[in-house]
């Protein structure tokens, strides 16, 4: 049985089909720390929540209408002209991970602000590394609440559950709630070689995950759209890494800072939230930044930790830059 997840992304021109299937969209989102809060707004680029099973059902139906057969499970060998591999690549020990557990909860009282998504609330335990709560309010009484960490090691399930419960009690006065659904995940934060070098990769196995954020869905759609456009022009069908080299470099420096100085994370993300407007924030996280926007983010950051991070990065292994230039 397929498991369900909520995929989050900022709406964009190539995501119209996904946006139509969205469970909810927020034109306002926030970043919260113990020292302040940034609230960003965008009419053009709302933050969007999509159920995985809704999207896969839509894609299977579209494929069926186009005469495409889908084989599930262990099937006998089938003759093929092209094979692409979307299985997750192996993750080396010590790699930075985004790992989380989320509970979709229901309260008896109206406690959530349904108009504002909380992308990051750092008012939780930071002893294990960068840790925040991600909260998507579907109504005043229902929300997806995730305990999310950026560290090389996954935590026991009891840790995430305890942090979610403590957060809801401390900041919403909620000590009892109904759990409607649970989801969990572990996402490698970096560009990894494909699972099988002899088979071209696609999706997470093709470098689509954004290293600094773990966002994948919009980049997979971009990867697929570009591959189809190239094939329609007579070029060979293939799935390139959908990130620019400069963005991968910036991500690598940020991840180095977060690994070695995770206590700086709340300040860094709050600074970015306060320096950008909602449209700029959505463009930056969606891989659509130009140089003026990149420089705006760089100028908003404290320089010392990033210089130290750059030195550490250059002293170690360089990030793989099999991506588009720019």
Secondary structure as GFF3:
##gff-version 3
##sequence-region A 1 326
A	DSSP	beta_strand	6	10	.	.	.	ID=ss1
A	DSSP	three_ten_helix	13	15	.	.	.	ID=ss2
A	DSSP	alpha_helix	16	20	.	.	.	ID=ss3
A	DSSP	beta_strand	24	26	.	.	.	ID=ss4
A	DSSP	beta_strand	28	33	.	.	.	ID=ss5
A	DSSP	beta_strand	36	41	.	.	.	ID=ss6
A	DSSP	beta_strand	47	51	.	.	.	ID=ss7
A	DSSP	alpha_helix	52	65	.	.	.	ID=ss8
A	DSSP	beta_strand	97	106	.	.	.	ID=ss9
A	DSSP	beta_strand	116	121	.	.	.	ID=ss10
A	DSSP	beta_strand	130	137	.	.	.	ID=ss11
A	DSSP	beta_strand	142	151	.	.	.	ID=ss12
A	DSSP	alpha_helix	157	172	.	.	.	ID=ss13
A	DSSP	beta_strand	178	188	.	.	.	ID=ss14
A	DSSP	three_ten_helix	203	206	.	.	.	ID=ss15
A	DSSP	alpha_helix	217	232	.	.	.	ID=ss16
A	DSSP	alpha_helix	245	260	.	.	.	ID=ss17
A	DSSP	three_ten_helix	262	264	.	.	.	ID=ss18
A	DSSP	alpha_helix	265	275	.	.	.	ID=ss19
A	DSSP	alpha_helix	278	285	.	.	.	ID=ss20
A	DSSP	alpha_helix	291	300	.	.	.	ID=ss21
A	DSSP	alpha_helix	303	315	.	.	.	ID=ss22
###
